[in-house]
Amino acid sequence: MSAARFVVSGKVQGVFFRAATREQALKLGLRGYAKNLADGRVEVLAAGDDAAIDALAAWLREGPPRARVDELERLPARDEEAGKDFITA
């Protein structure tokens, strides 16, 4: 199992970004979370299969229809940070 942390910048709060991310992550069989950050960005932690994490990363570059992603940063993470499900915080 692998894990990655993503920080998404742009118009990503107030556009159902976290809920849509959770939906995509669950379809891909991933664990982790999506949460709003105080500075207007969204942090996503995903753990699971490498190909599934890469697929989520590709989706995060676009986001849901009302979002505008300006930047996607990918950082290392530990699998044990992800928990047992994918949640929004």
Secondary structure, DSSP 8 states (H G I E B T S, - for coil): -EEEEEEEEEE-SSSSHHHHHHHHHHHTT-EEEEEE-TTS-EEEEEEE-HHHHHHHHHHHTT-STT-EEEEEEEEE--GGGS-SSEEE-
